[in-house]
Amino acid sequence: MSKHKDQKDSYIDVTSQDFAEHVLNAPQMVVVDFPSERSSSCQIFNPEFAAVSEEYQGRVTFAKLDVDTNETLTNQWNVDGIPTLIFFKTGQEINRIKGIVMRDKLRRQIEGALLAT
């Protein structure tokens, strides 16, 4: 069903129905990518997100929420550009990155957020 499962299940696809369970109520930090299948920027970013999500398995949860099919949550979290990454800890937004970010910068952002939580 999902194209992402070839990435060793290093991240999960979330929807409006399970966002609270997998993101807001998660016991560890969650990094949520808000992509669109139609966006070339998101296609460029996908391998970066997948690679880093594999590296941090067990320490950080990674999720994707498709903006095209989850408009309510996209609006609720004020996602006004894609790709957007939002870092959540204990149900609160603790960091946000807009636009394409390469894996080295993404690692630094994750390490900083882990140290701060």
N, C-alpha and C positions, 0 to 999 in steps of 0.2 A: 504494500500500500504506500508506504513512505519511501522516498528516494534516499533518505538519510541513513537507512539502516546499514549500508555498506561501510559506514564509518565506525564500526565496532560498537555501536550503541553508546557512543561517548556523549551524546546529548539526546534530549527528549523533545518531542513536538508537543506543545501545550496549546490548549484552546480556552475559550471563555469558560467552558464547563469544568476544567481541571486546573486552571491557573492558580486559584487560591491554595489548593491542595499541594501542588508541586512547587510553587514559587513562594507565596506569602507565608505558608505554614512549614516551609522546609527547615530542617534543623541546621543546615549549613548555608553558606553564601550561595546564591544562585545568580548566574549571569544569563540574562535573557536577550537574545537577538530578535529584533523586530524586522524581518525581511519581507520582501515581496518577490514572488517568483518572476515577475515581469521586469524587475530592475537589474540592469547590467552591473551596477555598483554592488548589488547584493551577490550576484554571481561571482564577481571578483573576490568578494570578502569570504564567501563560503569555505574555501580551503583553509584560510587563516583560522576561522572560527573552529573548524573541525580539528585541525592540528592541535590547537591550544586546548580544546576540550578533552582530547585524548591525554595530553600531558598532565592535566589536573584532576583526572578521574579519582574519586575518593575524597578529594579535598574541597572541590567546588562542584556544584551541579550546574550543568549548561542546558539551556532550553531555547527553543525557537517558537515564536508566535507569529504566524502568518498575518500580516497587516491587512491583506485583501479579504480574509475570511473572518477576522476578529476585530471589526471596526470599533466596537464599543470599548474594548480594552485598549486599543490603540489610542482612542480619544481620551480615555480615562487617565492614561499615563502620559498624555501630551506628547506623543510621538509625532513630530512634524517633519521628519526627514528620515530617509532610509539609506543604508542600514543604521539603526540605532541600537546600542547595547545599553541595558540598564542592569546595574548590580543591585541585588536585593539581599538584605540581611534582616532576619526577624520581621519580615513583612514590610520593611521600609526601604525606600530607594536610598542607596549610599553613594552611588556614582553613576555617571552617564557619559557615554561616548557616542558622538554623532559622526557618521561618515565612515569611510573605509579606514581601518586601522590594521597595520601589519602586525604579525604575531609578536615581534619583540616589544613593541609598545603595549600590546594587549597583555603580555606577560607582566610587564612593569606595573600596569594598572591593577592587575589581579593581585600581585604581590603586595602592593601598597594597601589595597582594600583588605587583604587578609591580615596584615599587620595592624590595621586600624580597628579591626573587629575583635 
